[in-house]
Amino acid sequence: MAEEVKPLETARADRPVWLMKCPTVVSRAWQEAAAAATSNPEAGGANPNPNPVVAKVVLSLDPLSDDEQPPKFKMEMVQANNGNTPKGYSLDMHSDFVPMRIFSESNQGKYACEGKVDQKFDMKPHSENLAEYGKLCRERTTKSMAKPRRVEVLVDDTGNRMRPMPGVPPIPTTTNTKDKKKPPPPKYETKRTRRNRTEMENILFKLFERQPNWSLKHLIQETDQPEQFLKEILNDLCVYNKRGPNQGTHELKPEYKKSTEGNNAT
C-alpha cells in the first residue's frame, strides 16, 4: 500500500534565515523561558506571548573600516536568574557553507519550508563572561563526578543483626569458608633458547619418523623451543591439517616424507 503524499508549503522558501549553533545551556534557558511565558498568564496578560523575547543581537559597525571587514555580532540574554549561565556571547559569522534550507512540521502533520540559510553563526561566551562560563563548567564536572546514593534491601528483615540482644551470642553466618575456592597459582613460563636451524630440522625429522602427526603443543614439549621459532620451521617442512581425522596436527610435506622413507630404507 503506497504511503500518502503530503503537500509541502513553499510560500516562505526564499525567506533568508540565520542558522546558529549554540551551547546546550543557552537552548535550555530559551526553552524554559518560552514554557514559563505560555504557562503563566500573568507574564503575558490575558493573551500570553507564545514567542517571548529571550535574547537580543547587537551589531557593531565601524564606519571608518574597510568594506571587506565583516561586522561584529554579539548576543545578550534577556532573561535573568540563570545562575552561572553567561549573559553575553560572541557570534562568529560564516558565509562559506553548503546551501541549506529550514523545514518544519506542525502538530497536524503539515510540512513547510521556512526559508533558506543566509548566514551561519557559531556562538561562544564573550570574553567578559569567561569567568562565569568557567564556573559553570566546574559545576557541571562536579555534578557528573558525584555518586548518587543507593538504597539496599537487607535480607534479615527481623533486625536481629542490626542490634544485638544483651546476653545473646550473635547468629553465625551460613557462609562456609571452606567452600571458597582459592585462585590457582600463577604459571611462570621459562625462557627457551633457540637451537641451530639445521640441528632443529634433524630433530623434527626424527620425531616425525616416530609418528606421522604432531600437534604444536606436543612439539614444543618435545623440543623445548620457542613457539614462534618452531612455527617458522614447521611452515617450511610441514602441512597443517585443518580438517579430517588428524585435524589440528602437522605432518611432513610429501617431498620430505619421501626423503625420510629413503633414509629408513637404507
C-alpha positions as CSV (number, residue, x, y, z in Angstrom):
1,M,0.0,0.0,0.0
2,A,1.5,3.3,-1.1
3,E,2.2,6.0,1.6
4,E,0.1,9.1,1.5
5,V,1.9,12.0,-0.2
6,K,1.7,15.2,1.9
7,P,2.0,18.6,0.2
8,L,4.9,20.9,1.1
9,E,4.2,24.6,1.8
10,T,6.8,26.6,-0.1
11,A,5.4,30.2,0.4
12,R,8.4,31.1,2.7
13,A,11.0,29.1,0.8
14,D,13.0,32.1,-0.2
15,R,12.9,33.9,3.1
16,P,16.5,34.4,4.4
17,V,17.1,32.9,7.9
18,W,20.1,32.6,10.2
19,L,21.4,29.2,11.4
20,M,23.1,29.4,14.8
21,K,25.0,26.8,16.8
22,C,24.5,27.5,20.5
23,P,25.6,25.7,23.7
24,T,23.1,23.4,25.4
25,V,22.7,25.7,28.4
26,V,21.5,28.5,26.2
27,S,18.9,26.4,24.3
28,R,17.7,25.1,27.6
29,A,17.3,28.6,29.0
30,W,15.3,29.7,26.0
31,Q,13.0,26.7,26.2
32,E,12.4,27.3,29.9
33,A,11.6,31.0,29.2
34,A,9.2,30.1,26.5
35,A,7.5,27.5,28.6
36,A,7.1,29.9,31.5
37,A,5.6,32.6,29.3
38,T,3.0,30.3,27.9
39,S,2.1,28.6,31.2
40,N,1.9,31.8,33.3
41,P,-1.0,34.1,32.2
42,E,0.3,36.9,34.5
43,A,3.5,37.1,32.5
44,G,1.7,38.0,29.3
45,G,-1.6,39.3,30.4
46,A,-4.8,37.9,29.0
47,N,-3.1,36.6,25.9
48,P,0.4,35.3,26.8
49,N,3.0,35.6,24.1
50,P,4.0,32.1,22.8
51,N,7.3,33.5,21.4
52,P,8.8,35.7,24.2
53,V,12.0,37.7,23.6
54,V,14.8,35.6,25.1
55,A,17.8,37.4,23.7
56,K,18.9,40.4,21.6
57,V,21.6,40.6,18.9
58,V,23.9,43.7,18.9
59,L,25.6,44.6,15.6
60,S,28.8,46.6,15.8
61,L,29.9,48.6,12.7
62,D,32.9,50.7,12.2
63,P,32.2,53.4,9.5
64,L,35.9,54.0,9.1
65,S,36.9,50.4,8.5
66,D,37.2,48.7,5.1
67,D,34.2,47.2,3.5
68,E,35.9,43.8,3.5
69,Q,36.0,43.6,7.2
70,P,33.0,41.6,8.4
71,P,30.6,43.2,11.0
72,K,30.8,42.0,14.6
73,F,27.8,40.4,16.2
74,K,27.1,40.0,20.0
75,M,24.2,38.3,21.6
76,E,22.9,39.2,25.1
77,M,20.5,37.1,27.1
78,V,17.3,39.0,28.2
79,Q,16.0,36.7,30.9
80,A,17.6,36.9,34.4
81,N,18.2,34.4,37.2
82,N,20.1,32.0,35.0
83,G,22.7,31.0,37.7
84,N,26.2,31.0,36.2
85,T,25.0,31.0,32.6
86,P,26.9,33.7,30.7
87,K,24.8,36.7,29.7
88,G,26.9,37.8,26.7
89,Y,28.1,35.7,23.7
90,S,30.1,36.4,20.6
91,L,28.8,35.3,17.2
92,D,31.3,34.2,14.6
93,M,29.7,34.7,11.2
94,H,30.4,32.3,8.3
95,S,29.3,32.6,4.7
96,D,31.2,29.7,3.1
97,F,28.9,26.8,3.8
98,V,26.8,24.3,1.9
99,P,23.4,25.7,0.8
100,M,20.7,24.7,3.3
101,R,17.0,25.3,3.9
102,I,14.9,25.0,7.0
103,F,11.9,22.7,7.2
104,S,9.2,22.4,9.8
105,E,6.3,20.0,10.7
106,S,3.2,21.2,12.5
107,N,1.2,19.3,15.1
108,Q,-1.3,18.4,12.3
109,G,1.5,16.8,10.3
110,K,1.9,19.5,7.7
111,Y,5.3,20.2,6.2
112,A,6.6,23.6,5.3
113,C,9.8,25.2,4.0
114,E,10.6,28.1,6.4
115,G,13.4,29.6,4.3
116,K,17.0,29.3,3.2
117,V,20.1,29.8,5.4
118,D,21.6,33.2,4.6
119,Q,24.1,33.4,7.5
120,K,25.7,30.8,9.7
121,F,26.9,31.7,13.2
122,D,28.9,29.9,15.9
123,M,28.1,31.1,19.4
124,K,30.8,31.2,22.1
125,P,30.9,33.0,25.5
126,H,32.1,36.6,25.3
127,S,35.5,37.4,26.8
128,E,33.7,39.4,29.6
129,N,31.8,36.3,30.7
130,L,34.6,33.7,30.7
131,A,34.8,33.6,34.5
132,E,31.1,32.8,34.7
133,Y,31.4,30.1,32.0
134,G,34.4,28.6,33.8
135,K,32.4,28.3,37.0
136,L,29.5,26.7,35.1
137,C,31.9,24.1,33.6
138,R,33.3,23.3,37.0
139,E,29.8,22.8,38.5
140,R,28.9,20.6,35.6
141,T,32.0,18.5,36.1
142,T,31.3,18.2,39.9
143,K,27.8,17.0,39.3
144,S,29.0,14.3,36.8
145,M,31.5,13.0,39.3
146,A,29.1,12.9,42.3
147,K,27.9,9.4,43.1
148,P,24.2,9.1,43.7
149,R,23.0,7.4,46.9
150,R,21.9,3.8,46.6
151,V,19.2,2.0,48.7
152,E,20.0,-1.6,49.6
153,V,17.4,-4.0,51.0
154,L,18.6,-6.1,53.9
155,V,17.9,-9.8,53.7
156,D,17.5,-10.1,57.5
157,D,14.2,-8.1,57.8
158,T,13.8,-9.1,61.5
159,G,16.6,-6.7,62.6
160,N,18.4,-9.3,64.8
161,R,21.8,-8.5,63.3
162,M,21.2,-4.7,63.3
163,R,21.0,-4.5,67.1
164,P,22.4,-7.5,69.1
165,M,20.3,-8.5,72.1
166,P,22.0,-8.4,75.6
167,G,23.3,-11.8,76.7
168,V,22.6,-13.5,73.3
169,P,25.5,-14.6,71.1
170,P,25.4,-13.4,67.5
171,I,23.8,-15.6,64.9
172,P,26.6,-17.4,62.9
173,T,26.5,-16.9,59.2
174,T,25.8,-19.7,56.8
175,T,28.8,-18.9,54.7
176,N,31.4,-21.7,54.8
177,T,35.0,-20.5,54.2
178,K,36.0,-24.0,53.1
179,D,33.6,-23.7,50.1
180,K,35.6,-20.7,48.7
181,K,37.9,-21.9,46.0
182,K,41.4,-20.5,46.2
183,P,42.7,-18.9,42.9
184,P,45.1,-21.1,41.0
185,P,48.8,-20.1,41.4
186,P,50.2,-18.1,38.5
187,K,52.0,-20.0,35.8
188,Y,55.6,-18.9,35.1
189,E,57.0,-19.8,31.7
190,T,60.7,-20.2,31.4
191,K,62.5,-18.6,28.5
192,R,63.5,-21.2,25.9
193,T,66.8,-21.0,24.0
194,R,66.8,-21.5,20.2
195,R,68.8,-24.3,18.7
196,N,70.7,-24.3,15.4
197,R,68.3,-24.4,12.5
198,T,69.9,-27.5,10.9
199,E,70.0,-29.3,14.2
200,M,66.4,-28.4,14.8
201,E,65.3,-29.8,11.4
202,N,67.1,-33.1,12.1
203,I,65.3,-33.4,15.5
204,L,61.9,-32.8,13.8
205,F,62.6,-35.4,11.1
206,K,63.3,-38.0,13.9
207,L,60.1,-37.0,15.7
208,F,58.1,-37.5,12.5
209,E,59.8,-40.8,12.0
210,R,58.4,-41.9,15.4
211,Q,54.8,-40.8,14.5
212,P,53.4,-39.1,11.3
213,N,51.3,-36.4,13.1
214,W,52.2,-34.0,15.8
215,S,50.4,-31.0,17.4
216,L,52.3,-27.8,18.0
217,K,51.8,-28.1,21.8
218,H,53.5,-31.6,21.8
219,L,56.3,-30.5,19.6
220,I,57.1,-27.6,22.0
221,Q,57.2,-30.1,24.9
222,E,59.5,-32.5,22.9
223,T,61.9,-29.9,21.6
224,D,61.8,-27.2,24.3
225,Q,61.9,-24.5,21.7
226,P,60.3,-21.1,21.4
227,E,56.8,-21.2,19.8
228,Q,57.5,-18.6,17.1
229,F,60.8,-20.2,16.1
230,L,59.2,-23.6,15.9
231,K,56.3,-22.3,13.8
232,E,58.7,-20.9,11.2
233,I,60.4,-24.3,10.7
234,L,57.0,-26.1,10.6
235,N,55.8,-23.7,7.9
236,D,58.7,-24.8,5.7
237,L,58.7,-28.5,6.4
238,C,55.1,-29.5,7.3
239,V,51.5,-29.2,6.2
240,Y,48.8,-28.2,8.8
241,N,45.7,-30.4,8.8
242,K,42.6,-28.1,9.1
243,R,40.1,-30.9,8.8
244,G,39.8,-34.7,8.8
245,P,40.8,-37.3,11.5
246,N,44.1,-35.5,12.0
247,Q,42.7,-32.1,12.4
248,G,44.9,-29.6,14.3
249,T,48.2,-31.5,13.7
250,H,51.2,-31.1,11.5
251,E,52.7,-33.7,9.1
252,L,55.6,-33.6,6.8
253,K,55.2,-32.4,3.2
254,P,55.3,-35.2,0.6
255,E,58.8,-34.3,-0.6
256,Y,60.2,-34.6,3.0
257,K,58.3,-37.8,3.6
258,K,60.0,-39.5,0.7
259,S,63.4,-38.4,1.9
260,T,62.8,-39.8,5.4
261,E,61.4,-43.0,4.0
262,G,64.5,-43.4,1.8
263,N,66.7,-42.9,4.8
264,N,64.8,-45.6,6.7
265,A,65.2,-48.0,3.8
266,T,69.0,-47.5,3.7
